[in-house]
Amino acid sequence: MSSLALRKSAPAAGTTPGTAQGPPLRRRIALVPTLTLLLGALYCLLPVAWVVIAATKSGRELFSTFTFLPGTGFTQNLKDLNAYRDGLYWTWMGNSALYAGLGALLSTAVSALSGYALAVYRFRGRETVFNVLMAGVLMPPVILAIPQYLLLAKADLTDSYASVLLPLILSPYGVYLARIYASAAVPGDVVEAGRMDGASEWRIFIRIALPMMVPGLVTVFLFQFVAVWNNFLLPYIMLSDDEKFPITLGLFTLLEQGANTPALYTLVITGATLAVLPLIALFLVIQRFWSLDLLSGAVKS
């Protein structure tokens, strides 16, 4: 047999004899999750793209031009939105910032204390308390809204800023996340070392445990901020004065009025576009706090 025939029958370099040549199976399988993620991203971003493009259209262009064709009315829409009832839209934005910012901050503080206590301390009924909190995670907000309204009505707190803030302070899901993160991020040896050095429990929490829990608490704050910013049901039940409405409820009232005044549709779309910007800015600002190696080298086992 000639050397040419031997070279033809020999397997290619990097392949196993008797196997078909071609792309590795692992590489082909990896395309499936990639395509799935791309489809999911397209599904989530398509409505956002529509809102942004629709905000550039005038009332006439909104119903007469191609959906994804930019318009020429964005500047006028901003002027109309700013002039609506002497800038009521910006009052709604300020109310949302108050509800979401203060509510998320208080909720994060309560979650940090509760999660740390459930993770570090051993006491009777600890698991029972945690299971009750987990039941609160599974409880739909619509079930709690009416009892919350009745309780706050007894205290004469309805139609006030406190009626929206108070129910938001305790977040069962935030406590759950804080406990899980504290269990992983705060080593028991560090806590015991602080006790041996004579530090009080409060000082150990503030000076030792809290810095270790920062990445997890940032996540709790972000989740709670977004949830409060997008909250609609609770303000809808609690508030009647539109000067205290958050942006979600304010835009809803504009949308209802748009059934009789179609010109308000452009205000609703423009307002919805601007309402997304604070969430994007918040995410870009606090993402630098997410680091996974804060405890690198803190404890050597």
N, C-alpha and C positions, 0 to 999 in steps of 0.2 A: 504494500500500500504506500502510495506516495505521501510526502510531507504535506502536500496541499490538502489531501483528503483528511489527514490527521488534524490539521488546523480547523477544518470545517466541522468535524465531529466533536471537538473539544468544547466544553462549556465556556461561556464568556466569563471574564474576570469579575469577581464579586458575586457570582451566583452559585447556587447549589445544584449539582447534577440532578437531573430529573424533575426540576421545577420550572414552571413557566416564567418567562422573563416579562417584566413590566413594572409599573409603579408599585411600591410596597403597599400591602393591604392596610397597614396602619395609617399611611398617609391618606389613602382614599377614605377611610373611616373618619379621619379628623376633619374632612370637609363637611360632614353632616352637621356637627355642632356649630361650625362656623357659619354655614348657610342659615341654620336656625336662628342664630343670634342676629344675623343681618336682617332676616325677615322680621324678627321681633323689634329691632331698632327702627326699621322702616314703618312698622305698625304704630310705634309710639311717636315717631317724629313727624309723620305725615299730617296729623291734626295741628301740630304746632306750626308747621310750615304753612298750612292753610290760614291759620289765624294771623300770622305775621304778614302774609301777602294780602289778605283781606283788609288788614288795617291800613294799607296804602291806598285803598280805593274809596272814591266818593260814593254817596248813596246811589247815584245813577249807575256808576261802574260796577257796583257790588252785584247787581242782578242782571247785568247786560254783557259782561265780558267773561272771557275764559277764566276758570277757577284759579289757575296758577299763573295768571298773567298779572304782573304788578300794575298798580294804578297810579294816579297822580294827586290823590287827595289826602295824603298822610298829614301834611302840615295843617291843612284846614281841619282835619279830624282832631288833631291835638288842640287847636284853638277852641273848637266847639266843646271838647271835653273839659278844658280848663275853665270855660265860661259857664258851663252848666251849673245853675243855681250857685253862682259865686264860688266855684271851685269845690263843690261838695265831694267830688271824686277824690280829691287829695285828703279830705277829712276821713273818708273811708279807708284810704291807704294808711293814714296815720293810726286809725283805730286798729287796723289789722296788724301793724307793726307793734302796737302796744299789746294786743292780745297775744300775738305769737311770740314776741320777744320776752315779755315779762312772764307769760304763762310757761314757755319752754324753759326759762331760767329757773323758775320756782319748781317746776316739775323735775328738772334735772337734779336740783339740790335734794329734793325729797327722795328721788330714786337713788342717788349716791349714798345717802345715809341708810336707807332701807336695805339696798342691795349689799352694802358693806356689812351691816349688822347680820343679815341672813347668811352671808358667806363666812364670816369670821367667828361669830359667837355661837356657842352651843347652849340652847335653852329649851325648856319644855314647851312643846307646841310650835316649834319653829317650822316644821314641815307642814303643819296644819295651816299656819299663816301663809306659807308659800303656795299651798294648794288653793287657798281661797283667792289669792292674787292671780293665780293661773286661770281660775274660773272667770275672773274679771277680764282677762285677755280675750276669752271666748265669748263674752257677753256683747251682743250688738249694741251700739250706742243708742239706737232708737228706743230700746227697751228702758234705758236709764234716763232718757231725756224728760219724760213726763214726771217721774218721781223727783228728779232734780228740780224741776220747775215748781212742783208743789212744796218742796222743802224751802226753797228760796222765797216763794210767795209768803210762806208763814213768817219768814224773817224780814219781809218787806224789802227784799233786795232785787226783785225783778225789775227789768228795764234800767239796769245800771251796769257799769263796767264790771263790778264784782260778780254779777250773775253769770258772766261769761268766763271770768278768770278762775273763780273758786272751783268749779267742777273739773278744771284742767290740771290742777296742781298734782293730783295723784294719778299717775299713769301706770297701770299694772304691767304693761309691756315694758315700760322704762325700768321699773323695779326688777323685772325678770332679766333684762339685759345687763343691768348693773350688777346683779348677783352673779350671773354667769361670768362676767368679766372680772369682778373682784376675786372670785374663786381661782381664776387662772393667773391674774396679774399681781395679786398681793400674797407673797409667800408667807406661810405661817412662821417660818424662822425669822423673818424680818420683824413681824409683829412681836414675837417673843423677845427679840433682841431689844426692841424699844421699851418693852416692859421692864426688862432687866436693868436698863439704863435709868429707870425711874420716871419715864415719860408717862403722862396720863393718857387715858384712852382717847380723849378728844384730841390731844396733841399728836398721838400716833396717827389718827385718822387724817388730820389736817396736814401734817408735815411729811408723813411717810406714805400712807395709803392713797390719798387723793392725787398726788402727782403721778403715781403709777396707774391710776384709773382714768387719767385724762383722755386717752384715745377712745375708750369706751364711752365716757360721758359726753364727748363731742358727738358721737354717733347718736346717743340718746337725745341730745339737744337738737340735732338736725332733724331726726325723725319727728320729734314733738313739735318743732317749729313748723315743719311742712304740714303736719296734721292739723295744727291750730290755724295756720294760714288758710288752708283749704276747707276748714270747718264751715258748714252751712246750717245744719239742723239745730244745733244749740243756740246760736244767735237768733235764728228764725223763731224759735219758741220763746226765748227770754226777752227779746228787745222789741220795742214798738216805736221808739224815737229814731228816725233815720239819721240823725246826727251822730248816733252811736253805732251805726251799722259797720261791720267789717266789709272788705271789698267784695267778698262773695255774695253777701246779702244785698249790698248796694247794686251790683251789676244785675242781680236777679230782678230787683225792682225796675231797673231800666229796661230789662228785657220784657217784662210784663207790660210796661208802658209802650214798648215798641210795637205791640199788636195793634194799637190805635195810631201810633206815630212812627211810621217806618223809618224816618230819619234818625231815630235813636239807635237803630241797629249798628250804625257805624260807630257810635259812641261806645256801645257794649263791646264790640270787637276790638276797638283801639284800647279800651280800658283793660280788657282781658290780656292783650299783648303786654301792656305795661306792668300788669300784676305778676307776670312770670319773671320779670327781670330781677326783683329782690331775691327770689329763690335761687336763681342762677348765680347772682353775686355772692350770696351767702355760701353756697357750695364751693365756689372758687376761693373764698377767703379762708374757710376753715379746713379745707382738705389737707393743708400742710400739717395740721395737728395729728393726722392719722399716721402713726408710725408704729411698726410692729416690734421694734427692737429697743423700747425704752428700758426694759429689764435685762438687756443683754449684759451679763457679767455681774448682776446685782447679787445673785446667790449661786454658789457653786455647791452642787450636791456631791 
